[in-house]
Each structure stands twice: as C-alpha cells, then as structure tokens.
Amino acid sequence: MNFELFITRHILKKEGGNLSGPAIRIAIISIALGLAVMIISISILTGFQKEIRDKVSGFSSHIVISSYDFNNSLEYTPVMMNQPFYPGLDTIEGIRHIQVFATKGGIIKTDDQIEGVILKGVGPDYNWEAVQAWIIEGRVPLIQDSAKTTEILISSSIADKLHFSCGDDLRMYFVSEGQKQPRGRKFNIVGIFSSGLEDFDKQYLFGDIRQIQKLNMWHEDMVSGFEVLIDDFTELEEMGEKVKSLLPYHLKSETIKETEDQIFSWLELQDMNVIVIIVLMVFVAGFSMISALLILILEKTNMIGILKALGTLNLSIRKIFIYNAVYIIGIGLFWGNLIGISLSLLQSSFSLIPLPEESYYVSTVPIDLSLGYILILNAGILIFCTLMLIIPSYVITVISPIKAIRFK
C-alpha cells in the first residue's frame, strides 16, 4: 500500500473542516469557472475563425492559379484551360476539387441608380457547396455544358440597394479593351444570397463563365484561372507549395492567405485575446489552489508534527498534500468541463446568443468544439497548478515536530 495515498484518502474523508472547507470550495469554483471560460473562449475563437475562413474561401477558394501577367486589376490575363494539371489535380491527396473561373467588372444600371460590381463567371464544374449555405431566396444558376445561360445569383445587399427581387431581370454594362461603347447584357436573377461579408456581398455576382468569354472575345478554352479547394485548411501552406511545384513557368499560384492577407492577419490578432484570458484564468486557479493548500497545511499542522515525530520524511508529507491538491483540481476540472462543454453545445445547437451580422460577419456566436484543445486545456491546468503547489508545500519542511504537536 502506498503510504502517501493512504494518508491522503484519510484526509479526504474528513475534508471540509471549519478552516479548510470554504477555501477548498473557492479553489474548486475558481478552477471550474476558469476552465469553463477557457473552453468557451477557444470554442468561440476557433468557430469565428472557421466561419470567416469558409466564407472568404467561398468567394475565391483556397488556392488560385492564374497568369503571371495579372496586374492586380479585375481583368485577368487569360490562360488556356487545357493544362497538364486540369482536371486531374484533384486526384492528389489533400486536394478536394479544381474548377475554372473568370471575373469581369461591370455596372448595374437602374432607372435612378448605378452600382459597380464584379461578375464572377463559373463553369459546370463549379462547387456551389459554400454558396448554397448563403442562399436566402431562390437557387444557384443552372450552368450546363450545352449552352450558356443568363441566370445570375446576386447578394441581398445589392438587391436591397437597387430594389431587385428574385425573378427580376437585370441589365449590366461592360467595357472591354478596344471598345468605345459599353456593351449591355440582360440577366435573370434566379437567387439571392447573403454571406455576411459586406465587402464581398456588395461586389460579387455569380453567373455563367461563357458570358465573360463572349464579352472578352475569348476562345471557349480561355479562362481567368483555376480555383483549388483542399481538404484540410491547416495544410494550406503545404498544399500551396505542392500546387506551385506542378505549374508551368507562365502560371503562378496564391493561397487565400496571400490574396486576402488583411482579413487573415486580423483573424490571427484575435488569438492574443484568448491567450490573455487563458493566462489570467490559469493564474487565478493556481493562486486559489495555493491559498487552499496553505490553509490545509495550517489546519493539519498537528498531523504533520505527529508524522514527523514518527520518522516520516518531509518529501512524503509534501506528497500527501500535493496528492490532496490534485484531487481538488480534478473536481474543479470535472465541473469546468461540464459547464464549458454544456454551454458551448447549447449555443451550437440553438444559437441562443445573436450577433449583429454587419459588425461581426456572423448572425450568431459561432462555436467549434474540439476534443484536442479540451484535452490540452485540462492537461495544462492540471500540470501548471500542480507545479505551482510545489513551492508552497516547502512550508512543511520548516515545521518543527514539537511545536506542531502542541499546535491547536
């Protein structure tokens, strides 16, 4: 039988004495609330980052392949669709899909208003999964191989501003190089979407890529570039390098972090807020445990003196109190996990807390629960708090057995 564990169990059976009981309960509450706050904070942060990341990727994909002649305008230098990597790039492990696209700037004109927009032309191979989740009315355009279509998908911000509804006709005007007069095109609105990203919503429309090819007088084998979707966003840089290595010399690839660096830099700044919360909560829990341990030592001073008089080593007595503290930490972790995970699941399932979408880009507080970071938080608090208790447990070594036995 382990001597230290035997004495620890004896102390735990009588835990809750007049002196140590309140301190122990405060320590448990501190650990439970601290862990709950950390779980909720990280769940919200990762959920928010994932939501924004998926929305931005829905407009421009994870990796974009285009010509090196691209001059940061809306008009890409066309590239041939017939490339050695298309469409077989998605057979590479980690790459989910590859699709063609083309963009062209235009102007929507109504009787009393005009609005500058970007028409994003897509082909039959376009993955509508992300955009489908944003549809609030109607459907996505039906783009097939047989013939080009005039169906387009517009955002709710454009529809509200220019007073369009699903089913209305829309006239856009385009200016192409070498043409003195703008060319008008009539489109039919078959769907309205809202992603929550106002900067993107007020610019982008989705339509048939063949409309842009005809406007630019491109051959049907010409596109602005290729969009690549990957399976795991955490491998974005690695997959970006892999795609880059497969391209011919006249093409380049850029990851979404490179093309939308301001958004992703802003998202990375949010990590600092959570780090500050975690550090504060860990220190609060640690100092609460130190207080509880010192009070427990004070209450058990008489027992410490008897154990020392019987020849028990200081190290063994310190282990007794450390084991006791670890048990208290464990109770706090249990309740912290229960509270934090329960509240996160409630928000994830029922969206109890709404947000103004124009400010936060999401309509409710997003949650992304991950077993990995929950385990890391639990292990981190247990290890850190235990280490913090090693120094205060040194008080036991300076207790005199004679004075301790007389202590009441």
TIZA-608964 format. One line per field, with one value per residue (C-alpha): residue in three letters; z, y, x; residue number from 1. Coordinates in Angstrom, 1 decimal. Each point is the difference from the previous one (the first is absolute). Last residue first. Example, Ala and Ser with C-alpha at 12.3 -4.5 7.8 and 13.67 -1.06 7.14 Angstrom:
TIZA-608964
res = c(Ser,Ala) .
w = c(7.1,0.7) .
v = c(-1.1,-3.4) .
u = c(13.7,-1.4) .
n = c(2,1) .
This chain:
TIZA-608964
res = c(Lys,Phe,Arg,Ile,Ala,Lys,Ile,Pro,Ser,Ile,Val,Thr,Ile,Val,Tyr,Ser,Pro,Ile,Ile,Leu,Met,Leu,Thr,Cys,Phe,Ile,Leu,Ile,Gly,Ala,Asn,Leu,Ile,Leu,Ile,Tyr,Gly,Leu,Ser,Leu,Asp,Ile,Pro,Val,Thr,Ser,Val,Tyr,Tyr,Ser,Glu,Glu,Pro,Leu,Pro,Ile,Leu,Ser,Phe,Ser,Ser,Gln,Leu,Leu,Ser,Leu,Ser,Ile,Gly,Ile,Leu,Asn,Gly,Trp,Phe,Leu,Gly,Ile,Gly,Ile,Ile,Tyr,Val,Ala,Asn,Tyr,Ile,Phe,Ile,Lys,Arg,Ile,Ser,Leu,Asn,Leu,Thr,Gly,Leu,Ala,Lys,Leu,Ile,Gly,Ile,Met,Asn,Thr,Lys,Glu,Leu,Ile,Leu,Ile,Leu,Leu,Ala,Ser,Ile,Met,Ser,Phe,Gly,Ala,Val,Phe,Val,Met,Leu,Val,Ile,Ile,Val,Ile,Val,Asn,Met,Asp,Gln,Leu,Glu,Leu,Trp,Ser,Phe,Ile,Gln,Asp,Glu,Thr,Glu,Lys,Ile,Thr,Glu,Ser,Lys,Leu,His,Tyr,Pro,Leu,Leu,Ser,Lys,Val,Lys,Glu,Gly,Met,Glu,Glu,Leu,Glu,Thr,Phe,Asp,Asp,Ile,Leu,Val,Glu,Phe,Gly,Ser,Val,Met,Asp,Glu,His,Trp,Met,Asn,Leu,Lys,Gln,Ile,Gln,Arg,Ile,Asp,Gly,Phe,Leu,Tyr,Gln,Lys,Asp,Phe,Asp,Glu,Leu,Gly,Ser,Ser,Phe,Ile,Gly,Val,Ile,Asn,Phe,Lys,Arg,Gly,Arg,Pro,Gln,Lys,Gln,Gly,Glu,Ser,Val,Phe,Tyr,Met,Arg,Leu,Asp,Asp,Gly,Cys,Ser,Phe,His,Leu,Lys,Asp,Ala,Ile,Ser,Ser,Ser,Ile,Leu,Ile,Glu,Thr,Thr,Lys,Ala,Ser,Asp,Gln,Ile,Leu,Pro,Val,Arg,Gly,Glu,Ile,Ile,Trp,Ala,Gln,Val,Ala,Glu,Trp,Asn,Tyr,Asp,Pro,Gly,Val,Gly,Lys,Leu,Ile,Val,Gly,Glu,Ile,Gln,Asp,Asp,Thr,Lys,Ile,Ile,Gly,Gly,Lys,Thr,Ala,Phe,Val,Gln,Ile,His,Arg,Ile,Gly,Glu,Ile,Thr,Asp,Leu,Gly,Pro,Tyr,Phe,Pro,Gln,Asn,Met,Met,Val,Pro,Thr,Tyr,Glu,Leu,Ser,Asn,Asn,Phe,Asp,Tyr,Ser,Ser,Ile,Val,Ile,His,Ser,Ser,Phe,Gly,Ser,Val,Lys,Asp,Arg,Ile,Glu,Lys,Gln,Phe,Gly,Thr,Leu,Ile,Ser,Ile,Ser,Ile,Ile,Met,Val,Ala,Leu,Gly,Leu,Ala,Ile,Ser,Ile,Ile,Ala,Ile,Arg,Ile,Ala,Pro,Gly,Ser,Leu,Asn,Gly,Gly,Glu,Lys,Lys,Leu,Ile,His,Arg,Thr,Ile,Phe,Leu,Glu,Phe,Asn,Met) .
w = c(18.2,-0.4,2.8,-2.5,-2.5,2.5,0.8,-3.7,-1.2,-3.3,-2.4,-2.5,-0.2,-1.4,-3.1,-1.1,-1.1,-2.6,-1.5,-0.3,-3.2,-1.6,0.7,-1.3,-3.3,-0.5,0.7,-1.9,-3.0,-0.1,0.1,-2.6,-2.3,0.3,-1.0,-2.8,-1.6,0.7,-2.3,0.4,-2.7,1.0,-1.8,1.8,-2.2,-3.2,-1.2,-1.8,3.4,-0.6,-2.8,1.5,3.3,2.3,1.5,3.2,0.3,-3.3,0.9,-0.7,0.1,2.9,2.0,-0.9,1.2,3.2,0.7,-0.9,2.3,3.0,-0.1,-0.7,2.9,2.3,-0.7,0.0,3.5,1.3,-1.4,1.5,3.4,-0.6,-1.1,3.3,2.1,-2.0,0.6,3.7,0.4,-2.3,2.4,2.9,-2.0,-0.9,3.6,1.1,2.5,3.1,2.5,1.4,-3.6,-0.3,3.3,-0.9,-3.3,1.7,2.3,-2.9,-1.8,0.0,-0.9,-2.8,-1.3,0.1,-2.0,-2.5,-0.5,-0.5,-2.5,-1.8,-0.3,-1.3,-2.7,-1.1,-0.3,-1.8,-2.5,-0.6,-0.7,-2.4,-1.8,-0.4,-1.3,-2.5,-1.1,-0.8,-1.8,-2.3,-1.4,-1.7,-2.3,-1.3,-0.9,-1.9,-1.8,-1.2,-1.0,-1.9,-2.3,-3.1,2.0,2.6,-2.9,-1.4,-3.2,-3.0,-3.1,-3.6,-2.8,1.2,0.0,3.3,1.9,2.6,0.8,0.9,2.5,1.5,0.5,1.4,2.7,0.7,0.3,2.2,2.9,-2.5,-0.5,-3.0,-2.7,-2.6,-3.1,-2.2,-3.5,-2.2,-2.0,-2.7,-3.7,-1.7,-1.2,-1.9,1.4,-1.5,3.5,0.0,-1.4,2.6,2.7,-1.0,-0.3,3.7,0.9,3.0,3.6,1.3,2.3,1.2,2.9,1.4,0.1,2.1,2.0,1.1,1.5,-2.8,-1.2,-3.2,-2.5,-2.8,-3.5,-1.2,-3.8,-2.0,-2.7,-1.4,-1.2,-1.7,0.8,-3.0,-1.0,-0.2,-0.2,3.4,1.3,1.8,1.6,0.7,2.1,-0.4,2.6,-0.5,3.1,1.1,3.5,1.0,-0.8,1.8,-0.9,3.6,1.2,-2.8,0.2,3.8,-0.5,-2.3,-3.6,-1.8,-3.8,-2.7,-3.6,-1.1,-2.4,-1.8,0.2,2.7,2.8,2.5,2.0,2.1,3.8,1.6,1.1,3.3,3.0,-1.5,2.1,0.6,-3.7,-0.5,2.0,-1.9,-3.4,-1.4,-3.6,-2.7,-2.2,-0.3,1.9,-0.9,2.8,-0.8,2.0,0.9,-0.5,0.8,-1.8,1.2,-1.2,-2.9,0.7,-1.1,1.2,-1.0,-0.8,1.0,-1.4,1.6,-1.4,1.7,-0.5,2.6,2.1,2.8,3.2,0.1,3.0,-1.9,-3.7,-2.2,0.1,-2.3,-2.9,-1.5,-0.8,1.0,-3.6,-1.1,-2.7,1.6,-1.7,1.9,-0.2,1.4,3.0,-0.1,3.5,0.5,2.0,-3.0,-0.9,-2.5,2.0,-1.2,2.5,2.5,3.1,3.3,2.8,-2.0,-1.0,1.1,2.2,1.4,1.6,1.5,1.2,1.7,1.6,1.5,1.0,1.7,1.9,1.1,1.0,2.1,1.4,1.0,1.4,2.2,1.1,1.0,1.8,1.9,1.1,1.2,2.1,1.4,1.1,1.3,2.0,1.3,1.2,1.7,1.7,1.2,1.4,1.8,1.5,1.4,1.2,3.4,1.3,-1.4,-3.5,-0.6,2.5,-2.6,-2.0,2.8,0.3,-3.7,0.0,2.9,-2.1,-3.2,1.9,1.4,-3.3,0.9) .
v = c(23.6,-0.3,-2.0,-2.7,2.6,1.6,-3.3,-1.1,3.3,1.2,1.3,-2.9,0.4,3.5,-1.6,-0.8,3.7,-0.7,-3.2,1.4,2.0,-3.3,-1.5,3.0,-0.1,-3.8,-0.2,3.3,-1.2,-3.5,1.4,2.6,-2.5,-2.4,2.7,1.1,-3.5,-0.8,2.9,2.2,2.6,2.5,3.1,2.8,0.8,2.1,-0.1,2.7,1.7,3.6,-0.4,-3.3,1.5,-3.0,-2.5,-2.0,-3.1,-1.6,-3.3,-2.8,1.8,2.2,-2.9,-2.1,2.8,0.4,-3.7,-0.2,2.8,-1.0,-3.8,0.6,2.5,-2.4,-2.8,2.3,1.3,-3.5,-0.9,3.1,-1.2,-3.4,1.6,2.0,-3.1,-1.7,3.1,-0.1,-3.6,0.5,2.8,-2.5,-2.6,2.6,1.2,-3.6,-1.8,-0.9,-0.5,3.5,1.4,-1.7,1.4,3.5,-0.2,-1.1,3.0,2.3,-1.3,3.2,2.1,-2.4,0.2,3.8,0.0,-2.4,2.0,3.2,-1.7,-1.4,3.4,1.3,-2.7,0.6,3.7,-0.6,-2.4,2.4,3.0,-2.0,-1.4,3.4,1.6,-2.9,0.4,3.7,-0.7,-2.5,2.8,1.5,-3.0,0.9,3.5,-1.4,-2.4,2.9,2.2,-2.8,-0.7,-1.0,-1.5,-1.8,-1.2,-1.8,1.2,-2.0,1.2,-0.9,0.7,-2.5,-3.1,-1.0,-3.2,1.5,2.8,-2.6,-1.7,3.4,1.0,-3.4,0.5,3.6,-1.1,-3.0,1.4,0.5,-3.7,-1.4,2.4,2.0,1.3,2.8,0.3,3.1,2.8,-2.5,-0.7,-3.3,1.6,2.5,3.5,2.9,1.7,0.2,-3.5,-1.5,1.9,-1.4,-3.4,0.1,-0.2,2.1,0.9,3.6,1.6,3.6,0.9,-3.5,-0.1,3.1,-0.9,-3.4,-1.3,-2.7,1.2,-1.6,0.8,-2.4,-0.3,3.6,0.1,1.7,2.6,1.0,3.4,0.8,3.3,2.2,0.8,-3.6,-0.7,-1.6,-1.0,2.1,-1.9,1.1,-2.1,-0.2,-2.0,-1.9,-0.9,-3.5,0.4,3.6,3.2,3.3,1.4,0.3,-3.0,-2.3,1.1,-0.6,-3.3,-1.3,-1.0,-3.4,0.0,-1.8,1.1,-3.5,-1.3,-3.2,-3.8,-0.3,1.1,2.8,0.1,3.1,-0.4,0.0,2.3,1.9,0.1,-1.9,0.2,-3.8,-0.6,2.3,-2.3,-3.2,1.6,-1.9,1.2,-2.7,1.3,3.3,3.2,3.7,2.4,3.3,2.8,3.1,3.7,1.4,2.4,1.6,1.7,-2.0,-3.0,-0.6,-2.8,0.8,-2.6,-1.5,-3.3,-3.3,-3.5,-3.4,-3.6,-2.7,-2.4,-2.2,-1.8,0.2,-1.7,-3.1,0.8,-1.2,3.6,1.2,-2.2,2.8,1.7,-0.6,-0.3,3.1,0.5,2.8,2.5,3.1,3.5,3.0,0.9,3.1,1.1,1.8,-1.3,-0.1,-3.7,-0.8,-3.0,-1.8,-1.6,-2.8,0.8,-2.0,-0.3,1.1,3.6,0.8,-3.1,0.2,3.4,-1.6,-3.1,2.1,2.3,-3.0,-1.9,3.1,0.6,-3.7,-0.1,3.2,-1.1,-3.5,1.5,2.4,-2.6,-2.5,2.7,1.4,-3.5,-0.7,3.2,-0.6,-3.5,0.9,3.0,-2.0,-2.8,2.5,1.7,-3.3,-0.9,3.4,-0.5,-3.4,0.7,1.7,-1.6,-3.4,-1.0,-3.0,-2.8,-2.8,1.9,-0.1,-3.8,-0.4,2.1,-2.0,-3.2,1.7,1.0,-3.5,-1.8,-3.5) .
u = c(-4.2,3.8,1.8,0.8,1.2,2.4,1.7,0.0,1.5,-1.5,2.7,-0.3,-3.8,0.3,1.6,-3.6,-0.1,2.7,-1.5,-3.5,0.7,1.1,-3.4,-1.8,2.0,-0.4,-3.7,-0.8,2.0,-1.4,-3.6,0.8,1.7,-2.9,-2.5,2.4,-0.2,-3.6,-1.0,-3.1,-0.6,-2.6,-1.2,-1.9,-2.9,-0.6,3.6,2.0,0.7,-1.1,-2.6,-1.1,-1.2,0.4,-2.5,0.5,-2.3,1.2,-2.0,2.5,3.3,-1.0,-1.2,3.1,2.3,-2.0,0.2,3.7,1.0,-2.2,0.9,3.6,0.3,-1.8,2.4,3.0,-0.9,-0.3,3.3,1.7,-1.3,1.5,3.3,0.0,-0.3,2.8,2.2,-0.9,1.1,3.0,1.3,-0.2,2.0,2.7,0.3,0.8,-2.2,1.9,-2.8,0.6,-0.3,-3.4,-1.1,1.1,-1.8,-3.2,0.1,0.7,-3.1,-2.0,3.0,0.8,-3.6,0.2,3.2,-1.5,-3.2,2.0,2.3,-3.1,-1.5,3.3,0.1,-3.7,0.6,3.2,-1.6,-2.9,2.3,2.2,-3.0,-1.7,3.2,0.5,-3.6,0.5,3.3,-1.7,-2.2,3.0,0.1,-3.4,1.2,3.0,-2.5,-2.2,3.0,1.7,-2.8,2.0,2.9,-2.1,-2.2,3.0,1.6,1.1,1.9,-0.1,2.6,2.6,-2.3,-1.7,0.6,2.4,-2.5,-2.7,2.3,1.1,-3.7,-0.7,2.6,-1.2,-3.6,0.5,-2.0,-2.8,-0.5,-1.8,1.1,-1.9,1.9,-1.2,1.2,0.7,-1.5,-1.3,0.6,-1.1,-3.2,2.1,-0.1,-1.9,0.1,-3.8,-0.3,2.3,-1.8,-3.3,1.5,1.0,-3.7,-1.0,0.7,-0.1,2.5,0.5,-2.4,0.3,3.8,0.5,-3.2,1.3,-3.3,-0.3,-3.4,-1.4,-2.8,-1.0,-1.3,0.6,-0.2,2.7,0.0,3.3,1.2,3.2,1.8,0.9,3.6,1.3,3.7,0.1,-3.4,-2.5,-3.0,-3.6,-2.4,-3.8,-2.0,-3.2,-2.1,-0.7,1.3,-0.4,1.9,-0.3,3.4,1.3,-2.0,1.1,3.6,0.1,-2.0,2.8,-0.5,-0.2,-0.2,-1.9,0.8,1.0,2.6,-0.8,0.5,2.7,-2.3,-0.2,-3.2,0.3,-0.3,-3.4,-2.8,0.1,2.3,2.9,3.1,0.4,-0.2,3.0,2.3,-1.1,-0.2,3.1,0.4,0.5,-2.8,2.0,0.3,-0.1,0.5,-1.7,1.6,-2.1,-0.3,-3.4,-2.3,-3.2,-3.2,-1.5,2.3,3.6,2.3,3.6,2.7,3.3,0.9,1.0,0.7,0.0,1.2,-0.3,2.2,-1.3,1.0,3.7,1.6,1.1,0.5,-2.8,-1.4,2.7,-1.4,-2.2,2.3,3.6,1.4,-1.8,-2.7,-2.0,2.3,0.8,-1.6,1.7,-2.2,-2.2,-1.1,3.3,3.0,2.3,-0.3,2.7,1.3,-3.2,-2.3,-0.4,-2.0,0.3,-2.6,-3.1,-0.9,-3.5,-0.7,3.5,-1.0,-3.0,1.9,2.7,-2.6,-1.9,3.2,1.5,-3.3,-0.2,3.6,-0.5,-3.4,1.2,3.3,-2.0,-2.6,2.7,2.0,-3.0,-1.0,3.6,0.1,-3.5,0.9,3.4,-1.3,-3.0,2.3,2.3,-2.9,-1.3,3.5,0.2,-3.5,0.8,3.6,-0.8,-3.2,0.7,-1.1,2.2,-0.3,-0.1,2.5,2.5,-0.1,0.2,3.2,1.4,-0.4,1.3,3.2,0.6,-0.5,-1.2) .
n = c(408,407,406,405,404,403,402,401,400,399,398,397,396,395,394,393,392,391,390,389,388,387,386,385,384,383,382,381,380,379,378,377,376,375,374,373,372,371,370,369,368,367,366,365,364,363,362,361,360,359,358,357,356,355,354,353,352,351,350,349,348,347,346,345,344,343,342,341,340,339,338,337,336,335,334,333,332,331,330,329,328,327,326,325,324,323,322,321,320,319,318,317,316,315,314,313,312,311,310,309,308,307,306,305,304,303,302,301,300,299,298,297,296,295,294,293,292,291,290,289,288,287,286,285,284,283,282,281,280,279,278,277,276,275,274,273,272,271,270,269,268,267,266,265,264,263,262,261,260,259,258,257,256,255,254,253,252,251,250,249,248,247,246,245,244,243,242,241,240,239,238,237,236,235,234,233,232,231,230,229,228,227,226,225,224,223,222,221,220,219,218,217,216,215,214,213,212,211,210,209,208,207,206,205,204,203,202,201,200,199,198,197,196,195,194,193,192,191,190,189,188,187,186,185,184,183,182,181,180,179,178,177,176,175,174,173,172,171,170,169,168,167,166,165,164,163,162,161,160,159,158,157,156,155,154,153,152,151,150,149,148,147,146,145,144,143,142,141,140,139,138,137,136,135,134,133,132,131,130,129,128,127,126,125,124,123,122,121,120,119,118,117,116,115,114,113,112,111,110,109,108,107,106,105,104,103,102,101,100,99,98,97,96,95,94,93,92,91,90,89,88,87,86,85,84,83,82,81,80,79,78,77,76,75,74,73,72,71,70,69,68,67,66,65,64,63,62,61,60,59,58,57,56,55,54,53,52,51,50,49,48,47,46,45,44,43,42,41,40,39,38,37,36,35,34,33,32,31,30,29,28,27,26,25,24,23,22,21,20,19,18,17,16,15,14,13,12,11,10,9,8,7,6,5,4,3,2,1) .
